[in-house]
């Protein structure tokens, strides 16, 4: 299986998703698979692969559960040209999914299936839908056309209107533990050292780890992490750290800072409660900044990065 973050067809789920996939397959075979599903799990755990695998199973003509990989339905789906399957994602260079593509996707679900079987619409990530786009899809979720299945891939369900969430059956997708992740990265052709480094640098997001290792951005990310770690160890002053980070994309800075803090929190003992609480608060703030940046809000970059570095350095000095 060739896997990358953009994989749109897969005959098998990722190893740590097999229980969830089995449950979905049983439901499909018993014809009680909900027509609106929401796959929820941490970013980078491979939810798209699970969505693609389930879609492949729904589009397979053999109806034997799973994807045979050889029937016309599977061949078309594999080639990305199956007319009954649609991925709805932010357009290139955009973050949001607007109302027009959503309306078009709704029309798609209402048409008769070209190959006489199921239609599958995958929205990824679902929280990228604007409020009006999310509202537009509500009615379809309430009364999905008989043979259509809508699969939402969702990292942050809290960013979606409750009305949308409540109309979907939630499927919690687990993230791999370190052992599973390293073994799987090895199976994708990564050397053990590179796999471990990518896993650490990605903050445990295995799909991001694979993409980073393959696209060579690992060194850049590793350097950003080192800057934050030096801040935490008080071996670098906030102004120096901010200068180091001045050329990096704001979202990358925030995401990496958050990941380093979360990693550090895991290794702290409970006795460091005072410091931990301050770190949790800072993590919350960084998450909010990330959401604001993703939402297109123009934050003052230099000021924000300096503030971030100063707060990390203050947290470290707490006794
Ligand atoms: Zn097939």
Boltz pocket constraint, residues with backbone or C-beta under 6 A from the ligand:
constraints:
  - pocket:
      binder: B
      contacts: [[A, 56], [A, 59], [A, 60], [A, 61], [A, 62], [A, 66], [A, 67], [A, 68], [A, 69], [A, 70], [A, 71], [A, 72], [A, 73], [A, 74], [A, 75]]
      max_distance: 6.0
